[in-house]
Amino acid sequence: MDKSAYKIIRTSADLEEETTYWFDKTPQERLEAIEHLRQQYILFKNLSNKLDKTFFAINYGK
């Protein structure tokens, strides 16, 4: 698809409507939506669903 053939224009009313939609959802519903999008991204990018073994040391100022 030629993405230069169209342009999506979002108005402030669109953003307000989207914000209202998500504020009307419970925290559980929001987390479920995030997980759904994460799973779609993993499939789209053909990534592994495993956690990265990399870890970071945190300096607590001691």
Secondary structure, 3 states (H helix, E strand, C coil): CCHHHCCCCCCHHHHHHHHHHHHCCCHHHHHHHHHHHHHHHHHHHCCCCCCCCCCCCCCCCC
